[in-house]
Structures are given as structure tokens and as C-alpha cells.
Amino acid sequence: MNHYPQSVLNLIKELSRLPGIGQKTAERLAMHLLQSKVEDTNALAESITAMKQTVRLCSRCFSLSDGELCRLCRNPRRDERLLCVVEQPADMASLERSGAFNGLYHILGGVLSPMDGIGPEEIRIEPLVRRVRGGTVTEVVLATGTSVEGESTAAYIRERLSRFAVKVTRIASGVPIGGDLKYVDQVTLRRAMESRT
């Protein structure tokens, strides 16, 4: 690879730092960008810069947003009585693509993992408890992954919410054990959401 100019090598190095992008893919992407129109590469660079400058977490659900509240939290057609708890924004996006849920979300930002030093204080359980305490929510759907950590997080949340007059449900079977929601197909997600218990 030493035959490339330093600027190309720098781009390949930066692209290969992206998840799922190895050295060969980074090289192909760099060659593609090199052959693209200047307007196209400028648009890509500007969109990355704009994203980094404007995107932040929604103050209510902790989803990605370009304002105080995300698009879903601002939508008056969403059912505020239903609250779906997921691990990451990608999990919320998967459920949204399935079209099976019309409530609001709460993104934990991870799962409990004592082996990794992640306890209740490191994820957004207290803001969830405050939202439920507010009285609007009538059902909390626990849609954490089915890994050991996801299941223990769901059990912990169920216990924390047991003192409130709120129905706590768990997404039903259909999501494979150990699977991440962002990788589950939409039909399976729809079936899991519709048959939650």
C-alpha cells in the first residue's frame, strides 16, 4: 500500500476505523471517493460535519435528535401511554421499521453487566423510573435483547417498576436467544411485539 499518496493512506486508515470496515473495504471506499465528483465528496464531508455539530440526545427518550426532543417525542399521534424500553437507538429504529409500535421509547444506553462494571447507575434506569412516576404511562414494554444481560436488565426494571400502577410486559418469543434487535428481521419483530405478554 505504500504506493498510494499519504492523503489516500490517511483516508484508508480513517475509514478502516469504522465498524465492519476492514483494510480492503476501506481501500475500495477510498478509491470510490477518489473517483467521485468533487460535489459528491464535499456533500459527504459536509453531512458528516453537520451531523457531528447538530445531533444530540433527546431530553425525554435519549434517542438521537437534532433538537431538544426527537421527532417521535414531538409527534402528537404517538400514544404517550405506551413506553417501549430498548438498549440502543438502533433497536428503536428496528422496531420503528416493523411498524408494530405506536407509543414512545426509552433508550437505556446499554444493559446491566456486573462483569463489565455496568450497574444501574451507568444506564438510564432512573430517568425511566421518573417517566413512569409522572403518571401518563400505563404500559411499559421491555424490549431489551434476549442475552443474559438483556434478560437481567428486564428483570431489574420490572422489579423497579413494581411499585407503580403500570403494566410491565416483555416482548414475546420470536426474537432469538442471544440476538440483537437491530439484526432481527421485521416480520419477527412485528410478531414479537404483537404477541408480547
Helices and strands as residue ranges (DSSP letters): H 6-15, H 23-35, H 38-54, E 56-57, E 64-65, H 71-74, E 79-86, H 89-98, E 103-107, G 114-116, G 120-122, H 125-133, E 139-142, H 148-161, E 167-170, G 181-183, H 186-194
